[in-house]
Amino acid sequence: MRYVSTRGRAPALSFEEATLAGLASDGGLYVPEAWPRLERAEIAAFAGLTYAETAARVMAPFVGDALAPDELLDLCRAAYGRFHHAGVAPLVQLDGRHWLLELFHGPTLAFKDVAMQLLGPLFERFLGESGRRLTVIGATSGDTGSAAIDALAGREGIELFMLHPAGRVSDVQRRQMTTVLAPNVHNVAVEGSFDDAQALVKALFGDAEFASRYHLSAVNSINWARLMAQVVYYFYAAVRLGAPDRPVAFSVPTGNFGDAFAGYVAARMGLPVAKLIVATNGNDIVHRALSAGDYSVGEVRATAAPSMDIQVSSNFERLLFDLHDRDGEVVARAMAGFEAERRMLLDDTRRGIAAALFASAAVEPDAMASTMRWACAEAGQLIDPHTGIGLAAARALEKSIAQDVTIVTLATAHPGKFRDAVERATGTRPGLPQRMAGLFEREERCARLPAELGAVRGWIEERAG
Ligand SMILES: *Cc1c(COP(=O)(O)O)cnc(C)c1O
């Protein structure tokens, strides 16, 4: 399988090269040159497979000959063996219609682990082969950082620099990052917002000399391998609920549109998905784009679901590429216009194509909180605010979906990761899993730097290989 850029001007890459590269050199994102299709019988045969076995089957066409089938299966077994639930991603029934898919049983309690635990070994495997070194730089509002740090700590050939906004991540999120003392992990608290941290990272990647001298790479969801790993759980869940004979709908708490795009990929591969509900909080750029064709950047609003407090949803570009018949030139022009004007319009034809699969809703704080209370009262489930937004959208849109279709909301974070917000909404303070005991006693290591490019670059140069 070869990978092409959504902007059509970067060279096509192998799976291995696309995994290590992150962003394409023309500013685009890598996608497979064609979507592989799974036959109905192949999907039906997933029934009874373990999560790791399902993962190896779903990912095989994307990996191609970059890994032997046994090696891919071994990597999946090792990655998902670190999850603290035998089913890896268990389904929980809420009522006759609604289910949760719990994606938070990994080491850092958010669904980012599902992809990151695979990305770590993939990086190490591909680097080991070439003797190359990588400097991974990222900005995080919390969950990506802790998942990346857990997955990459101590790995050969990788230095990891993770920037978070000082004082603006939850205490659990911060400690999950700063208490990892592996010498290749470097935490930086930036004196500014998440957007400031993100802008610094973009500036470092935009400095071609710096980027090539240190072999910069990205682990946010612009990285194709991450999305690929997320396609798996759509198959895993749907097959358990009767696919391919019965279609299933999913509701996806959305920020950067990576998770929702993975659901789109599953549908393109042949999984019968009745509807993909894109659930946003007040930062609703994707909802506005899908419902009204208006993809324009607003002010970031801070909410109780901080991992979705995003205005520019990078992965939307991957959907645009397909909506424009995979014409990279058209996407490159559209994105140049968007970067200049901070807005883009989606015409009715494209919107109509998207609407065949996608529905969307923006969820206000009150609806989120009352849904969290409903899950508690109805099914005895404490859910985190991100999941609350997904479930609120699922319930709001259930009437637009055929009555006999089951709706699965992706539960993207453990409630214990957002204890204060869960307690505010439900009156119950969730506990942390036993394995997190001691988090608040451990030593922390973190630098604090002003949100200035020179200061951050200098600090990284002193430490990068
Ligand atoms: C990252 C994250 C999301 C949003 O996922 P995207 O792929 O960025 O749309 C939702 N919930 C939680 C808990 C997250 O960490």
The ligand as an SDF file (V2000), in Angstrom:
LIG
                    3D

 15 15  0  0  0  0  0  0  0  0999 V2000
   -8.6540   13.4140   21.9060 C   0  0  0  0  0  0  0  0  0  0  0  0
   -9.9380   13.1880   22.5960 C   0  0  0  0  0  0  0  0  0  0  0  0
  -11.1650   13.3660   21.9320 C   0  0  0  0  0  0  0  0  0  0  0  0
  -11.2700   13.8930   20.5250 C   0  0  0  0  0  0  0  0  0  0  0  0
  -10.7750   12.9940   19.5680 O   0  0  0  0  0  0  0  0  0  0  0  0
  -10.3910   13.5160   18.0960 P   0  0  0  0  0  0  0  0  0  0  0  0
   -9.8080   12.3430   17.4110 O   0  0  0  0  0  0  0  0  0  0  0  0
   -9.3690   14.6190   18.3180 O   0  0  0  0  0  0  0  0  0  0  0  0
  -11.6210   14.0330   17.4660 O   0  0  0  0  0  0  0  0  0  0  0  0
  -12.3270   13.0540   22.6270 C   0  0  0  0  0  0  0  0  0  0  0  0
  -12.2870   12.6310   23.9110 N   0  0  0  0  0  0  0  0  0  0  0  0
  -11.1250   12.4590   24.5760 C   0  0  0  0  0  0  0  0  0  0  0  0
  -11.1650   11.9980   25.9840 C   0  0  0  0  0  0  0  0  0  0  0  0
   -9.9070   12.7210   23.9460 C   0  0  0  0  0  0  0  0  0  0  0  0
   -8.7580   12.5570   24.6190 O   0  0  0  0  0  0  0  0  0  0  0  0
  1  2  1  0
  2  3  1  0
  2 14  2  0
  3  4  1  0
  3 10  2  0
  4  5  1  0
  5  6  1  0
  6  7  2  0
  6  8  1  0
  6  9  1  0
 10 11  1  0
 11 12  2  0
 12 13  1  0
 12 14  1  0
 14 15  1  0
M  END
$$$$
